Amino acid sequence: MTNTSQYMLGRKKYQRPQAMLWADNSGTLVNGLYIPNGFEVNADVSAESDESLFDQFMILSDDNRSPLDFSPQRIENRKRMANGRMRSYHIADKLTLSTSWDMLPSRAYSLRPNYDLETGVSDSRGNRSLEYTSDGGAGGVDILNWYENHKGSFWVYLAYDKYSVFGSDDAAYGNLPKYNQVIEMFISDLSYNVVKRGGSTYDFWNISVTLEEV
Protein backbone atom coordinates (compact mmCIF):
# COMPACT_ATOMS: atom_id res chain seq x y z
CA MET A 1 0.00 0.00 0.00
CA THR A 2 1.07 3.54 -0.75
CA ASN A 3 -0.53 6.16 1.46
CA THR A 4 -2.53 8.90 -0.19
CA SER A 5 -1.92 12.59 0.15
CA GLN A 6 -5.32 12.73 1.88
CA TYR A 7 -4.03 10.45 4.65
CA MET A 8 -0.98 12.63 5.21
CA LEU A 9 -3.10 15.78 5.24
CA GLY A 10 -5.36 14.17 7.84
CA ARG A 11 -2.42 13.36 10.09
CA LYS A 12 -1.31 16.96 10.42
CA LYS A 13 -3.33 19.00 12.85
CA TYR A 14 -2.01 22.41 11.94
CA GLN A 15 -1.11 24.23 8.73
CA ARG A 16 2.23 22.44 8.36
CA PRO A 17 3.11 18.81 9.06
CA GLN A 18 5.03 17.81 12.16
CA ALA A 19 8.74 18.54 11.74
CA MET A 20 9.88 14.91 11.67
CA LEU A 21 8.61 11.59 10.38
CA TRP A 22 10.62 8.36 10.71
CA ALA A 23 10.10 5.60 8.16
CA ASP A 24 11.48 2.28 7.00
CA ASN A 25 11.47 3.48 3.38
CA SER A 26 12.19 6.60 1.38
CA GLY A 27 8.60 6.75 0.17
CA THR A 28 7.11 7.87 -3.11
CA LEU A 29 6.97 11.36 -4.58
CA VAL A 30 3.31 12.05 -5.40
CA ASN A 31 2.47 15.44 -6.90
CA GLY A 32 5.55 16.92 -5.27
CA LEU A 33 4.71 15.39 -1.88
CA TYR A 34 6.89 12.75 -0.21
CA ILE A 35 4.61 9.98 1.06
CA PRO A 36 6.00 6.95 2.96
CA ASN A 37 4.95 3.50 1.78
CA GLY A 38 3.12 1.06 4.04
CA PHE A 39 1.02 1.53 7.16
CA GLU A 40 1.75 3.93 9.99
CA VAL A 41 2.43 2.60 13.46
CA ASN A 42 -0.98 2.14 15.13
CA ALA A 43 -2.95 2.47 11.87
CA ASP A 44 -6.31 0.69 11.66
CA VAL A 45 -5.16 -2.27 9.55
CA SER A 46 -7.08 -5.49 9.06
CA ALA A 47 -5.77 -8.95 9.89
CA GLU A 48 -5.81 -9.79 6.17
CA SER A 49 -3.33 -7.04 5.29
CA ASP A 50 0.25 -7.79 4.31
CA GLU A 51 2.19 -7.86 7.59
CA SER A 52 5.35 -6.69 5.83
CA LEU A 53 3.63 -3.32 5.41
CA PHE A 54 2.80 -2.90 9.11
CA ASP A 55 4.50 -0.23 11.26
CA GLN A 56 6.41 1.33 8.38
CA PHE A 57 6.51 4.89 9.65
CA MET A 58 5.86 7.10 12.66
CA ILE A 59 5.08 10.82 12.92
CA LEU A 60 6.81 12.56 15.82
CA SER A 61 5.19 15.20 17.97
CA ASP A 62 6.26 18.84 18.01
CA ASP A 63 5.06 19.24 21.62
CA ASN A 64 7.76 20.83 23.81
CA ARG A 65 10.39 19.92 21.22
CA SER A 66 13.69 21.79 21.21
CA PRO A 67 15.05 23.25 17.95
CA LEU A 68 16.21 20.86 15.26
CA ASP A 69 19.97 21.23 15.60
CA PHE A 70 21.74 20.49 12.30
CA SER A 71 25.51 19.99 12.21
CA PRO A 72 26.85 19.53 8.66
CA GLN A 73 30.09 17.60 8.41
CA ARG A 74 32.29 18.01 5.34
CA ILE A 75 34.27 14.85 4.73
CA GLU A 76 37.40 15.68 2.80
CA ASN A 77 41.06 14.89 2.45
CA ARG A 78 43.23 17.96 2.80
CA LYS A 79 46.84 17.99 1.73
CA ARG A 80 49.35 20.79 1.46
CA MET A 81 51.19 20.91 -1.85
CA ALA A 82 54.91 21.49 -2.39
CA ASN A 83 54.24 25.17 -3.10
CA GLY A 84 52.56 25.52 0.29
CA ARG A 85 49.01 25.76 -1.06
CA MET A 86 46.35 23.63 0.66
CA ARG A 87 44.33 21.36 -1.62
CA SER A 88 41.12 19.64 -0.55
CA TYR A 89 39.60 16.50 -2.06
CA HIS A 90 35.91 16.56 -1.22
CA ILE A 91 34.34 13.18 -0.45
CA ALA A 92 30.85 13.91 0.91
CA ASP A 93 28.77 16.19 3.11
CA LYS A 94 26.87 14.47 5.95
CA LEU A 95 24.41 15.74 8.55
CA THR A 96 24.10 15.17 12.27
CA LEU A 97 20.68 16.07 13.70
CA SER A 98 19.93 16.50 17.40
CA THR A 99 16.71 17.39 19.20
CA SER A 100 14.90 16.74 22.46
CA TRP A 101 11.49 16.87 24.10
CA ASP A 102 10.66 18.15 27.58
CA MET A 103 7.65 16.86 29.48
CA LEU A 104 6.49 14.78 26.54
CA PRO A 105 3.58 12.45 27.36
CA SER A 106 4.70 8.83 27.46
CA ARG A 107 1.82 7.95 25.13
CA ALA A 108 -0.01 9.93 22.48
CA TYR A 109 -3.45 8.49 23.24
CA SER A 110 -5.19 6.70 26.09
CA LEU A 111 -5.82 3.73 23.77
CA ARG A 112 -4.50 2.56 20.41
CA PRO A 113 -5.36 5.44 18.04
CA ASN A 114 -6.26 3.26 15.01
CA TYR A 115 -5.66 5.93 12.37
CA ASP A 116 -8.21 5.69 9.58
CA LEU A 117 -6.51 4.44 6.40
CA GLU A 118 -8.29 6.98 4.21
CA THR A 119 -8.39 10.11 6.35
CA GLY A 120 -5.50 9.56 8.78
CA VAL A 121 -7.75 10.65 11.64
CA SER A 122 -7.93 8.80 14.97
CA ASP A 123 -11.25 8.14 16.70
CA SER A 124 -9.79 9.97 19.70
CA ARG A 125 -8.76 13.10 17.84
CA GLY A 126 -9.97 16.28 19.47
CA ASN A 127 -10.93 14.57 22.72
CA ARG A 128 -8.48 15.98 25.25
CA SER A 129 -9.31 13.26 27.75
CA LEU A 130 -8.11 10.64 25.22
CA GLU A 131 -5.51 12.51 23.12
CA TYR A 132 -2.40 13.48 25.08
CA THR A 133 -0.05 15.01 22.49
CA SER A 134 -1.66 18.10 20.99
CA ASP A 135 -0.80 17.14 17.40
CA GLY A 136 -1.27 13.37 17.65
CA GLY A 137 2.46 12.77 17.23
CA ALA A 138 4.40 9.99 18.93
CA GLY A 139 4.81 9.86 22.69
CA GLY A 140 7.93 8.88 24.60
CA VAL A 141 7.26 5.14 24.57
CA ASP A 142 6.73 5.21 20.79
CA ILE A 143 10.10 6.91 20.24
CA LEU A 144 11.88 4.47 22.55
CA ASN A 145 10.17 1.51 20.88
CA TRP A 146 11.30 2.71 17.44
CA TYR A 147 14.87 2.98 18.73
CA GLU A 148 14.78 -0.53 20.22
CA ASN A 149 13.44 -1.99 16.97
CA HIS A 150 15.84 -0.19 14.62
CA LYS A 151 19.42 -1.25 15.12
CA GLY A 152 20.33 0.02 11.65
CA SER A 153 19.38 2.97 9.48
CA PHE A 154 15.96 4.33 8.54
CA TRP A 155 14.61 7.36 6.71
CA VAL A 156 13.98 10.74 8.32
CA TYR A 157 11.46 13.04 6.63
CA LEU A 158 11.97 16.70 7.52
CA ALA A 159 9.49 19.56 7.22
CA TYR A 160 11.26 22.89 7.48
CA ASP A 161 11.81 25.71 5.02
CA LYS A 162 14.45 24.52 2.57
CA TYR A 163 12.89 25.58 -0.71
CA SER A 164 16.17 25.11 -2.60
CA VAL A 165 15.46 21.35 -2.64
CA PHE A 166 12.69 22.02 -5.16
CA GLY A 167 14.66 24.28 -7.51
CA SER A 168 15.09 27.99 -7.98
CA ASP A 169 11.90 29.08 -9.74
CA ASP A 170 8.81 30.65 -8.18
CA ALA A 171 7.16 27.24 -7.71
CA ALA A 172 9.99 26.15 -5.41
CA TYR A 173 8.88 28.76 -2.89
CA GLY A 174 5.43 27.18 -2.57
CA ASN A 175 6.47 23.98 -0.80
CA LEU A 176 6.50 25.18 2.81
CA PRO A 177 3.68 22.83 3.97
CA LYS A 178 5.51 19.68 2.80
CA TYR A 179 8.26 17.32 3.85
CA ASN A 180 11.12 18.72 1.79
CA GLN A 181 14.01 16.44 2.75
CA VAL A 182 14.25 12.67 3.15
CA ILE A 183 17.58 11.49 4.60
CA GLU A 184 18.77 8.00 5.51
CA MET A 185 20.05 8.15 9.09
CA PHE A 186 20.60 6.06 12.19
CA ILE A 187 20.23 6.88 15.88
CA SER A 188 23.67 7.36 17.38
CA ASP A 189 22.44 8.38 20.82
CA LEU A 190 19.17 8.34 22.75
CA SER A 191 18.49 9.08 26.40
CA TYR A 192 15.36 9.62 28.44
CA ASN A 193 14.17 10.11 31.97
CA VAL A 194 10.78 9.80 33.57
CA VAL A 195 10.10 13.21 35.10
CA LYS A 196 6.67 12.69 36.55
CA ARG A 197 4.44 9.65 36.82
CA GLY A 198 0.76 10.20 36.18
CA GLY A 199 -2.00 8.70 38.26
CA SER A 200 -4.06 6.96 35.59
CA THR A 201 -3.28 8.59 32.25
CA TYR A 202 0.40 8.94 31.28
CA ASP A 203 3.87 9.84 32.51
CA PHE A 204 5.91 12.88 31.52
CA TRP A 205 9.24 12.09 29.87
CA ASN A 206 12.27 14.10 28.87
CA ILE A 207 13.88 12.47 25.86
CA SER A 208 16.77 13.44 23.59
CA VAL A 209 18.00 11.91 20.37
CA THR A 210 20.93 12.35 17.99
CA LEU A 211 20.80 11.04 14.43
CA GLU A 212 23.66 10.71 11.95
CA GLU A 213 23.40 10.48 8.18
CA VAL A 214 24.65 7.19 6.74
C-alpha positions as CSV (number, residue, x, y, z in Angstrom):
1,M,0.0,0.0,0.0
2,T,1.1,3.5,-0.7
3,N,-0.5,6.2,1.5
4,T,-2.5,8.9,-0.2
5,S,-1.9,12.6,0.2
6,Q,-5.3,12.7,1.9
7,Y,-4.0,10.5,4.7
8,M,-1.0,12.6,5.2
9,L,-3.1,15.8,5.2
10,G,-5.4,14.2,7.8
11,R,-2.4,13.4,10.1
12,K,-1.3,17.0,10.4
13,K,-3.3,19.0,12.9
14,Y,-2.0,22.4,11.9
15,Q,-1.1,24.2,8.7
16,R,2.2,22.4,8.4
17,P,3.1,18.8,9.1
18,Q,5.0,17.8,12.2
19,A,8.7,18.5,11.7
20,M,9.9,14.9,11.7
21,L,8.6,11.6,10.4
22,W,10.6,8.4,10.7
23,A,10.1,5.6,8.2
24,D,11.5,2.3,7.0
25,N,11.5,3.5,3.4
26,S,12.2,6.6,1.4
27,G,8.6,6.8,0.2
28,T,7.1,7.9,-3.1
29,L,7.0,11.4,-4.6
30,V,3.3,12.0,-5.4
31,N,2.5,15.4,-6.9
32,G,5.5,16.9,-5.3
33,L,4.7,15.4,-1.9
34,Y,6.9,12.8,-0.2
35,I,4.6,10.0,1.1
36,P,6.0,7.0,3.0
37,N,5.0,3.5,1.8
38,G,3.1,1.1,4.0
39,F,1.0,1.5,7.2
40,E,1.7,3.9,10.0
41,V,2.4,2.6,13.5
42,N,-1.0,2.1,15.1
43,A,-3.0,2.5,11.9
44,D,-6.3,0.7,11.7
45,V,-5.2,-2.3,9.6
46,S,-7.1,-5.5,9.1
47,A,-5.8,-9.0,9.9
48,E,-5.8,-9.8,6.2
49,S,-3.3,-7.0,5.3
50,D,0.2,-7.8,4.3
51,E,2.2,-7.9,7.6
52,S,5.3,-6.7,5.8
53,L,3.6,-3.3,5.4
54,F,2.8,-2.9,9.1
55,D,4.5,-0.2,11.3
56,Q,6.4,1.3,8.4
57,F,6.5,4.9,9.7
58,M,5.9,7.1,12.7
59,I,5.1,10.8,12.9
60,L,6.8,12.6,15.8
61,S,5.2,15.2,18.0
62,D,6.3,18.8,18.0
63,D,5.1,19.2,21.6
64,N,7.8,20.8,23.8
65,R,10.4,19.9,21.2
66,S,13.7,21.8,21.2
67,P,15.0,23.3,17.9
68,L,16.2,20.9,15.3
69,D,20.0,21.2,15.6
70,F,21.7,20.5,12.3
71,S,25.5,20.0,12.2
72,P,26.8,19.5,8.7
73,Q,30.1,17.6,8.4
74,R,32.3,18.0,5.3
75,I,34.3,14.8,4.7
76,E,37.4,15.7,2.8
77,N,41.1,14.9,2.5
78,R,43.2,18.0,2.8
79,K,46.8,18.0,1.7
80,R,49.4,20.8,1.5
81,M,51.2,20.9,-1.8
82,A,54.9,21.5,-2.4
83,N,54.2,25.2,-3.1
84,G,52.6,25.5,0.3
85,R,49.0,25.8,-1.1
86,M,46.4,23.6,0.7
87,R,44.3,21.4,-1.6
88,S,41.1,19.6,-0.5
89,Y,39.6,16.5,-2.1
90,H,35.9,16.6,-1.2
91,I,34.3,13.2,-0.4
92,A,30.9,13.9,0.9
93,D,28.8,16.2,3.1
94,K,26.9,14.5,5.9
95,L,24.4,15.7,8.6
96,T,24.1,15.2,12.3
97,L,20.7,16.1,13.7
98,S,19.9,16.5,17.4
99,T,16.7,17.4,19.2
100,S,14.9,16.7,22.5
101,W,11.5,16.9,24.1
102,D,10.7,18.2,27.6
103,M,7.6,16.9,29.5
104,L,6.5,14.8,26.5
105,P,3.6,12.4,27.4
106,S,4.7,8.8,27.5
107,R,1.8,7.9,25.1
108,A,0.0,9.9,22.5
109,Y,-3.4,8.5,23.2
110,S,-5.2,6.7,26.1
111,L,-5.8,3.7,23.8
112,R,-4.5,2.6,20.4
113,P,-5.4,5.4,18.0
114,N,-6.3,3.3,15.0
115,Y,-5.7,5.9,12.4
116,D,-8.2,5.7,9.6
117,L,-6.5,4.4,6.4
118,E,-8.3,7.0,4.2
119,T,-8.4,10.1,6.3
120,G,-5.5,9.6,8.8
121,V,-7.7,10.7,11.6
122,S,-7.9,8.8,15.0
123,D,-11.2,8.1,16.7
124,S,-9.8,10.0,19.7
125,R,-8.8,13.1,17.8
126,G,-10.0,16.3,19.5
127,N,-10.9,14.6,22.7
128,R,-8.5,16.0,25.3
129,S,-9.3,13.3,27.8
130,L,-8.1,10.6,25.2
131,E,-5.5,12.5,23.1
132,Y,-2.4,13.5,25.1
133,T,-0.1,15.0,22.5
134,S,-1.7,18.1,21.0
135,D,-0.8,17.1,17.4
136,G,-1.3,13.4,17.7
137,G,2.5,12.8,17.2
138,A,4.4,10.0,18.9
139,G,4.8,9.9,22.7
140,G,7.9,8.9,24.6
141,V,7.3,5.1,24.6
142,D,6.7,5.2,20.8
143,I,10.1,6.9,20.2
144,L,11.9,4.5,22.5
145,N,10.2,1.5,20.9
146,W,11.3,2.7,17.4
147,Y,14.9,3.0,18.7
148,E,14.8,-0.5,20.2
149,N,13.4,-2.0,17.0
150,H,15.8,-0.2,14.6
151,K,19.4,-1.2,15.1
152,G,20.3,0.0,11.7
153,S,19.4,3.0,9.5
154,F,16.0,4.3,8.5
155,W,14.6,7.4,6.7
156,V,14.0,10.7,8.3
157,Y,11.5,13.0,6.6
158,L,12.0,16.7,7.5
159,A,9.5,19.6,7.2
160,Y,11.3,22.9,7.5
161,D,11.8,25.7,5.0
162,K,14.4,24.5,2.6
163,Y,12.9,25.6,-0.7
164,S,16.2,25.1,-2.6
165,V,15.5,21.4,-2.6
166,F,12.7,22.0,-5.2
167,G,14.7,24.3,-7.5
168,S,15.1,28.0,-8.0
169,D,11.9,29.1,-9.7
170,D,8.8,30.6,-8.2
171,A,7.2,27.2,-7.7
172,A,10.0,26.2,-5.4
173,Y,8.9,28.8,-2.9
174,G,5.4,27.2,-2.6
175,N,6.5,24.0,-0.8
176,L,6.5,25.2,2.8
177,P,3.7,22.8,4.0
178,K,5.5,19.7,2.8
179,Y,8.3,17.3,3.8
180,N,11.1,18.7,1.8
181,Q,14.0,16.4,2.8
182,V,14.3,12.7,3.1
183,I,17.6,11.5,4.6
184,E,18.8,8.0,5.5
185,M,20.1,8.1,9.1
186,F,20.6,6.1,12.2
187,I,20.2,6.9,15.9
188,S,23.7,7.4,17.4
189,D,22.4,8.4,20.8
190,L,19.2,8.3,22.8
191,S,18.5,9.1,26.4
192,Y,15.4,9.6,28.4
193,N,14.2,10.1,32.0
194,V,10.8,9.8,33.6
195,V,10.1,13.2,35.1
196,K,6.7,12.7,36.5
197,R,4.4,9.7,36.8
198,G,0.8,10.2,36.2
199,G,-2.0,8.7,38.3
200,S,-4.1,7.0,35.6
201,T,-3.3,8.6,32.3
202,Y,0.4,8.9,31.3
203,D,3.9,9.8,32.5
204,F,5.9,12.9,31.5
205,W,9.2,12.1,29.9
206,N,12.3,14.1,28.9
207,I,13.9,12.5,25.9
208,S,16.8,13.4,23.6
209,V,18.0,11.9,20.4
210,T,20.9,12.4,18.0
211,L,20.8,11.0,14.4
212,E,23.7,10.7,12.0
213,E,23.4,10.5,8.2
214,V,24.7,7.2,6.7
